[in-house]
């Protein structure tokens, strides 16, 4: 956090990388009073990024704390603030408040096999966790990554795939919704691929993030395959303003997604209404 | 609690005028042409409305203003300078606060003073002394006694003024109250026996029979209650209930740009608004009017108690008075419980 709850620090853009046609990745250095300051966070946390004069948006951190250096945010252009971000250049300044939210329970995940399941931009919050796991490879068991998008050019972070495939005991299963020229991987929706893989629960956690329809089927299929609710983890997207449990916007049941989440085990999600 | 003296009603404006030399004084003042009353900054010469009138907006307005600047910014080529706003410039005293409104602050404190602390809110709370006016029960809409509030000597007040004869018995409750009491000494005289007796026997007529309790079983027991159908059919979604509610505290954050600079504000918002949960890409997890009505009552009657141990209602009755359809939270709560009993039977 900055020193004051609603006062951002400065996030100076170091570089911008194209992720897909509508998504850019911003590498930012955090500054306070003109000096670069450290920014420590956990995989799965997020920050409120702002364009001064336009507004703030909650964006998940996609880099990993195991790699010191700029903090990375993948931003899809969907509204006013994200549009203004897409018009920014290296050297420009955003505001940043964070890190916010609980993050993934990395300590409790140690020693487990992990099945990552992501669709589209849903890979952004998982990418930080995947890289965290691979940077601490011996702390975790087998890793399987199922990732899909509608088309090959909509797969985010494609520069990571070869590195991930080359990591010990790690498999990457890519899929697209419909056949496309030059595509040699799987074709089909993410839930179908997960089902086909049929990885047994055993010592395995499933970590899923993607569009609501994907999540719905994935959760059903994992339950049918015998995964316990506490071994299925997801991270939610909600409208947020303050990010610190005051403004009330992301309240669902007795939880606030911004402070009690955004990461939840399915067993916790089942204690609140399904208004997400 | 210590009786520090008796003050004549006719002395009050003079006392507030003297206090305004060193403090920001906030009191119920006449507002508009139709006999309205609102909390406002007292200036010398003003007339205070102390009596059986509830301000249309609750006390929360002086701790969570309807619109509040968070910071200003200015941009140069390589730098963006932020200047955080100053929430209060002087210590403040608010006169004539009612028990319902004071009790609501303790509920909002649960949210705004938990970590990370909201500094602007905290500073306003810390730098404000609250002088309560013992309340007889201002109107038929009042039911604070039903939610465990003492409208005569409410928890959270620093000083209490109890109306007797043509003045007040003044009692101090907290350290802050004692400090203010010392500043009032010049206007106080020793109370007479009958005055003291009248203060001791001062009673409120607030209703104590409104039941806001939720049934056992939490939210899921009443999720499909017909109460939401009924309440949403009568609700036009105007959101006035959230504006006048002493415990509603949701806010929006937005920016304005002026040339190379600008400012960021927060302003009151309402869970009754369709875009409250609408995300930039168009998804809205609470798109139906019925779901939004349910959210408002569930938050007050079920979620808030689960998190903080008390219903988020102080029985002021402003929502029912302001509502175009006169819907009160008590009847919604009753309907919610009926449903549960129906489904059990």
Interface residues (C-beta under 8 A of the other chain):
Chain A: X1 X4 X5 X6 X7 X8 X10 X34 X50 X51 X52 X53 X54 X55 X56 X57 X76 X78 X79 X80 X81 X82 X91 X93 X95 X212 X237 X238 X239 X241 X242 X244 X245 X246 X247 X248 X249 X251 X252 X253 X254 X272 X273 X275 X276
Chain B: X70 X71 X73 X75 X78 X79 X80 X82 X84 X111 X112 X114 X116 X117 X118 X119 X120 X219 X220 X223 X249 X250 X251 X252 X253 X254 X255 X256 X257 X262 X264 X266 X269 X271 X276 X277 X278 X279 X280 X281 X283 X285 X286 X291 X295 X298 X299 X302 X303 X306 X307
